[in-house]
Amino acid sequence: MSRVVTRSTVDDERLPAILRPKDGVVLERETSPGTYEAAGGPFERYTRTVVVTPLDEGRSTVEQTVQFSLALLWFSWIVTPLFRAHLRKLVEPASPPWWAPVDRIDPPAARTLGSLGAMAVVIGYSLFLLPQTITFAAQQFHADKAAQGVALASTRADIVFVILLVALADRRGRHRLLLIATGGSAVLSLAGAFAPSLPWLAATQVGASGFGSAAVVLIAIMAAEAMPRSSRAYSLSLLTVAGSIGSAGVLGLLFIADYSRGSWRILYAIGIVGVPMVIGIGRRLPESPRYLAPHPEAPLTGHGRRLWMLAAAGLLINLFIAPSSEFLNDFLRHERHYDAATISLFVAITSLPGGIGLMVGGRRAETSGRRMVAAIGVLGGVGITVVEFLTPGALMWLASAVSTMFAAAIVPAFGIYGPELFPTGLRGQANAVIQGLSRVGSVAGLVIVGFLADHLGSYGPAMALVAIGPLALIVLIFVAFPETANQELEDLNPEDRAEPEAPAE
């Protein structure tokens, strides 16, 4: 329970505003004169008391005490300082703080968001392992860039697991499949510690990546189904920040890979720690309220346009995103001659602006619309990333930081479309198909860049070539994508408003 006390001497004309129940981050109701509790907001407990002591000459001393605990569970500690600073104010500001969602979220939604964020930490670690360690594994296994590209591309066979797990979520429930996917990813990551060759390492991580990627899709679906209409993209930005904490865990431990030729294996062994975390989180994570509500089964028929639109978009963006992230360490190691510690420092420092991009992008996607934010993010993120691969020294560091900020804005603005554009009974199956078709772009990008980098002797020209894909995506966004901001999922998918048919007797 956090406690915030504010004391101030004010003019009496300000007292009505101070004593008025707040309507902002928290919706208050007055239970007795000067005492308020939460009628709405992401709080498990909340009370505000105001004691007014009159002084001379039309002034009074005000002592305000706010006690609260957030319903965000494991992630309360991250945002509690922000809430403390905001709740310290005597009068609610006219506009919500920059870090708050547009719509006020209730305790059940906050508990879901906190639990999903904790799951994202586990997934962020397991999915970041192979891209960060493959350059060290390749050294031990005497593999060149082309072999790394093929190995990374081969892990896209994980789509079999993604399609199976995510599609099953439409029939078996989001909660159960998310626990299986997240726990499975942590368990299967351990197998990488015992790989005898690069092909075997890639093979062991097919399952880990498949379970982890399925969990990412299910997290996005559960967040979209639980959050209010003007907070879906914003919640996805927060969950991405949570996933970045897991990724940062890999970066923080990457120095271990420099100890010996095989010490990179230790990072895979550490991933098993995620299993007890998943068990604890699963006990607190509720099932999706929209999944529990009666809803009709929905076939893919009639949703083909949205399906192919999102699949094409995923293919185009992954043509660039996959090689730019998964070859980064090899680029830094061989073209910039960085060791593991310097690579960790580079990625950690240049990734920090990504948090700004996520928060600003998530909020602007709610207030200004998804399409504009996504297009700006793609243009800035991809264009400046190409500069990063073509320039050395301080300019490379600057380009990486700026491109990360732009690219991060893509995640909430673009990533929320998949859960939004399909009805509840089809949401898992449709997103599984989209993930499968999008993998074609990842495979193509990894293979093309891997072979071109070997042939040309540098990653820069190869990255410039595959940047054609995201540039085509910008056109697709403005031509074909609908605007979904500030609309209920049932308005975007009217069949969810229909009563499900009663079973035949």
Sequence and secondary structure as in RCSB ss.txt:
>XXXX:A:sequence
MSRVVTRSTVDDERLPAILRPKDGVVLERETSPGTYEAAGGPFERYTRTVVVTPLDEGRSTVEQTVQFSLALLWF
SWIVTPLFRAHLRKLVEPASPPWWAPVDRIDPPAARTLGSLGAMAVVIGYSLFLLPQTITFAAQQFHADKAAQGV
ALASTRADIVFVILLVALADRRGRHRLLLIATGGSAVLSLAGAFAPSLPWLAATQVGASGFGSAAVVLIAIMAAE
AMPRSSRAYSLSLLTVAGSIGSAGVLGLLFIADYSRGSWRILYAIGIVGVPMVIGIGRRLPESPRYLAPHPEAPL
TGHGRRLWMLAAAGLLINLFIAPSSEFLNDFLRHERHYDAATISLFVAITSLPGGIGLMVGGRRAETSGRRMVAA
IGVLGGVGITVVEFLTPGALMWLASAVSTMFAAAIVPAFGIYGPELFPTGLRGQANAVIQGLSRVGSVAGLVIVG
FLADHLGSYGPAMALVAIGPLALIVLIFVAFPETANQELEDLNPEDRAEPEAPAE
>XXXX:A:secstr
 EEEEEEEEEEGGGHHHHHS  BSSSEEEEEETTEEEEEESSEEEEEEEEEEEE STTEEEEEEEEEEEES GGG
HHHHHHHHHHHHT SS  SS  TTS SS   HHHHHHHHHHHHHHHHHHHHHHHHHHHHHHHHHHHT  HHHHHH
HHHHGGGGHHHHHHHHHHHHHH HHHHHHHHHHHHHHHHGGGGG SSHHHHHHHHHHHHHHHHHHHHHHHHHHHH
HS TTSHHHHHHHHHHHHHHHHHHHHHHGGGGGSSTTTTHHHHHHGGGHHHHHHHHHTT    HHHHS      S
TT HHHHHHHHHHHHHHHHHHHHHHHSHHHHHHHTS   HHHHHHHHHHHHHHHHHHHHHHHHHHHHT HHHHHH
HHHHHHHHHHHHHHH  HHHHHHHHHHHHHHHHHHHHHHHTHHHHTS TTTHHHHHHHHHHHHHHHHHHHHHHHH
HHHHHHS SHHHHHHHTHHHHHHHHHHHHH    TT  HHHHSGGGGS       
